[in-house]
Amino acid sequence: MTEYEKINRRFENLFFGRINKALKSKINAFIEVLERGGNGKAFLENNLTNAELTKEVQRLYETVGLRHANRTTRDLKRQERKGFGFNEEWVKFIQEYLREHLTSKILFGVNETQRDYLIKVLQRSVEEGLGVDETVRNLRSSGFTDRQAATITRTEVNTASNVGVLAAGDTYEYQMQKEWVSVKDNRTRGKDPEDHASHVALNGTVIDFEDMFTDPRNGDRLNAPGDPKASAASIINCRCNLTLKPKRDSRGKLIPKRQSTVVIYPNPNRTRTVLI
């Protein structure tokens, strides 16, 4: 098992219980409505969000992302023989990523899946003439939240790891390339001809840091493994990781990033931004 995998297994163990508890909080609220004789379906339609789950996923991304940003920067600095340390820009990068994706991409599908499952339970109870007590027992013994928590934890720990790598690359002072690294076993997407994505084919692909990986099977474009903009077929339970490689010139020297600067002319009303 690689260092990357060992780190992520520890984080999965840490966050599984927290995420499972957050999911069960919604189940318990739903059960309370049923036991009071309330309208369970109306409750589900009007309460799609889960504040506790949102909080835990945010904590997961910041914890896991920072760990891998530090690990990646440490590896890059070794190539320069320089020191490394905590970077506040990593935190900003991860928080901005969450602002862009957390509600609309990461959590919406989770909450929608749980809602749809509970609605099906209600419908089945009505069709079979089950009472509230039996419906509640079925909910508590189904194991649904355990399975959902495991999927969420595995998926988001891996995605957060790769967001941390992106944060390190984004704040690093030299130009980067990124490489897609797939786990080599029979569970990897693409081994089965029926798979809707092929991470087998993406393994070893190296592109410039600003470019996107393209899955040759479904056409998904991903900034990194687990990119929430891609389809579920590409990201659920994905175990692939991202590595960075500094670009070098013909003399083997690291290539600094081009930076923008503001040029101020004698007339203070005239400024121009140029790349240097």
C-alpha positions in Angstrom: 0.0 0.0 0.0 1.4 3.4 -1.0 1.8 6.4 1.4 -1.2 8.0 -0.3 -3.4 5.0 0.3 -2.3 4.6 3.9 -3.1 8.3 4.7 -6.5 8.0 3.1 -7.4 4.8 4.9 -6.8 6.6 8.2 -8.9 9.5 7.1 -11.7 7.2 6.0 -11.7 5.5 9.4 -11.8 9.0 11.1 -14.7 10.4 9.1 -16.9 7.4 8.5 -18.5 7.6 11.9 -19.0 11.4 11.7 -20.6 11.2 8.3 -22.7 8.2 9.3 -24.0 10.1 12.4 -24.9 13.1 10.2 -26.8 11.0 7.8 -28.7 9.2 10.7 -29.6 12.6 12.1 -31.8 13.1 9.1 -33.3 9.6 9.4 -34.0 10.3 13.1 -35.7 13.6 12.3 -37.8 11.8 9.7 -38.8 9.1 12.2 -39.8 11.7 14.7 -42.2 13.1 12.1 -43.7 9.7 11.5 -44.1 9.0 15.2 -45.9 12.3 15.7 -48.3 11.4 12.9 -46.9 14.0 10.6 -46.6 14.0 6.8 -43.3 12.2 6.2 -43.3 12.9 2.4 -43.9 16.7 2.9 -41.1 16.7 5.5 -38.6 15.1 3.0 -39.7 17.5 0.1 -39.2 20.6 2.3 -36.0 19.5 4.1 -33.5 18.4 1.4 -30.5 20.0 3.1 -28.5 18.5 6.0 -26.5 21.1 8.0 -24.7 18.5 10.0 -23.5 16.6 6.9 -22.4 19.9 5.3 -20.3 20.7 8.4 -18.6 17.3 8.4 -17.8 17.3 4.7 -16.3 20.8 5.0 -14.2 19.5 7.9 -13.2 16.5 5.8 -12.0 18.6 2.9 -10.0 21.0 5.0 -8.3 18.2 7.0 -7.6 15.9 4.2 -6.8 18.6 1.6 -4.3 20.3 3.8 -2.6 17.0 4.6 -2.1 16.2 1.0 -1.2 19.8 0.0 1.6 19.6 2.6 2.7 16.1 1.4 2.8 17.3 -2.2 4.7 20.5 -1.4 7.2 18.5 0.7 7.9 16.3 -2.3 8.3 19.2 -4.7 10.6 21.1 -2.3 12.8 18.1 -2.0 13.6 18.5 -5.7 14.7 22.0 -5.0 16.3 21.1 -1.6 14.3 23.8 0.1 12.2 23.7 3.3 8.4 23.7 3.3 5.6 24.5 5.7 2.0 25.5 6.2 0.6 27.8 3.5 -2.5 29.9 4.1 -3.1 29.9 0.4 -3.9 26.2 0.5 -6.7 26.9 3.0 -8.1 29.6 0.7 -7.9 27.3 -2.4 -9.8 24.5 -0.6 -12.4 26.8 0.8 -13.0 28.3 -2.6 -13.3 24.9 -4.1 -15.9 24.0 -1.5 -17.8 27.2 -2.1 -18.0 26.3 -5.8 -18.9 22.6 -5.5 -20.1 21.7 -2.0 -23.8 22.4 -2.2 -24.5 22.1 -5.9 -22.3 19.1 -6.8 -21.1 17.2 -3.7 -24.0 17.3 -1.3 -27.1 17.7 -3.6 -26.9 14.2 -4.9 -26.3 12.7 -1.5 -29.3 14.4 0.0 -31.4 13.6 -3.0 -30.5 9.9 -2.8 -31.4 9.8 0.9 -34.7 11.6 0.3 -35.7 9.3 -2.6 -34.8 6.2 -0.5 -37.0 7.4 2.4 -39.9 8.2 0.0 -39.7 4.6 -1.4 -39.8 3.2 2.2 -43.0 5.3 2.8 -44.6 4.1 -0.5 -43.8 0.5 0.3 -45.2 0.8 3.8 -48.4 2.2 2.4 -48.6 -0.6 -0.2 -48.0 -3.3 2.4 -50.2 -1.8 5.0 -47.4 -1.4 7.6 -47.8 0.7 10.7 -45.5 3.4 12.0 -43.7 1.1 14.4 -42.9 -1.5 11.7 -41.8 1.2 9.2 -39.5 2.7 11.9 -38.0 -0.8 12.6 -37.3 -1.3 8.9 -35.6 2.1 8.6 -33.3 1.5 11.6 -32.4 -2.1 10.5 -31.9 -1.4 6.7 -28.2 -0.5 6.9 -28.8 2.2 4.2 -27.0 5.0 6.1 -24.0 2.7 6.7 -23.6 2.0 3.0 -24.2 5.6 2.0 -21.7 6.8 4.6 -19.1 4.4 3.4 -19.5 5.6 -0.2 -19.5 9.3 0.7 -16.4 8.9 2.9 -14.4 6.9 0.4 -15.3 9.2 -2.5 -14.8 12.6 -0.7 -11.6 11.6 1.1 -10.1 10.7 -2.2 -11.4 13.9 -3.9 -10.2 16.1 -1.0 -6.8 14.5 -1.3 -6.6 15.5 -5.0 -7.9 19.0 -4.2 -5.0 19.3 -1.7 -2.6 18.4 -4.5 -4.2 21.0 -6.8 -3.9 23.6 -4.0 -0.1 22.8 -3.7 0.3 23.1 -7.5 -1.7 26.3 -7.7 0.4 28.0 -5.1 3.8 26.6 -6.2 6.1 29.1 -7.8 7.1 26.9 -10.7 5.2 25.6 -13.7 3.7 22.1 -13.2 2.5 19.1 -15.0 0.0 16.7 -13.4 -0.2 12.9 -13.8 -3.2 10.6 -13.3 -2.3 7.6 -11.3 -4.8 4.7 -11.1 -4.9 1.8 -8.7 -3.8 -1.3 -10.6 -6.3 -4.0 -9.7 -9.5 -5.6 -11.1 -11.8 -3.0 -9.4 -10.4 -0.1 -11.4 -12.8 1.5 -13.9 -12.1 0.2 -17.4 -11.2 -3.3 -16.6 -14.7 -4.4 -17.3 -15.8 -3.5 -20.9 -19.2 -2.6 -19.4 -17.8 0.2 -17.2 -19.0 3.6 -18.1 -15.6 5.2 -17.6 -12.0 4.1 -18.1 -9.4 5.0 -15.4 -7.3 2.2 -16.7 -6.8 4.2 -19.9 -6.1 7.4 -18.0 -3.4 5.9 -15.9 0.0 7.5 -16.5 -1.5 10.4 -18.5 0.6 13.6 -18.1 -0.7 17.0 -19.0 0.0 20.6 -18.1 -1.4 21.7 -14.8 -4.0 24.0 -16.3 -5.3 21.4 -18.7 -8.1 18.8 -18.2 -8.0 15.0 -18.4 -10.4 13.5 -20.8 -11.9 10.0 -20.2 -11.7 8.2 -23.5 -14.8 6.1 -22.8 -17.4 8.7 -21.7 -15.8 12.0 -22.7 -15.8 13.4 -19.2 -13.3 16.2 -18.6 -11.7 16.2 -15.2 -9.4 18.6 -13.5 -8.3 15.7 -11.2 -9.7 12.3 -10.1 -13.0 12.8 -8.3 -13.8 16.1 -10.1 -17.4 16.8 -9.1 -18.2 18.3 -12.5 -17.8 14.9 -14.0 -20.5 12.2 -14.1 -21.2 9.8 -11.2 -19.7 7.0 -13.3 -16.4 8.7 -13.2 -16.2 9.7 -9.5 -18.2 7.5 -7.1 -15.7 5.4 -5.1 -12.8 6.5 -7.3 -9.4 5.7 -5.8 -7.2 7.3 -8.4 -4.8 10.0 -7.3 -3.0 13.0 -8.8 0.8 13.6 -8.7 2.7 16.8 -9.8 5.9 17.1 -11.8 7.8 20.4 -12.1 8.4 21.4 -15.7 12.0 22.0 -16.7 13.7 23.9 -19.5 16.3 22.5 -21.9 19.0 23.0 -19.3 17.1 21.0 -16.7 16.2 24.1 -14.7 12.7 24.6 -13.1 10.6 27.1 -15.1 9.1 29.9 -13.0 5.4 30.7 -13.5 4.6 33.7 -15.5 3.2 36.4 -13.1 1.1 39.4 -13.8 2.1 42.8 -12.7 0.6 46.3 -13.0 2.7 48.8 -15.0 2.0 52.4 -13.9 2.6 55.1 -16.6 3.5 58.7 -15.8 -0.2 59.5 -16.2 -1.7 57.9 -13.1 -5.0 57.2 -15.0 -3.2 54.8 -17.3 -2.2 51.3 -16.1 -1.7 48.1 -17.9 -1.4 44.5 -16.6 1.3 42.5 -18.4 2.8 39.0 -17.9 6.4 38.7 -16.9 
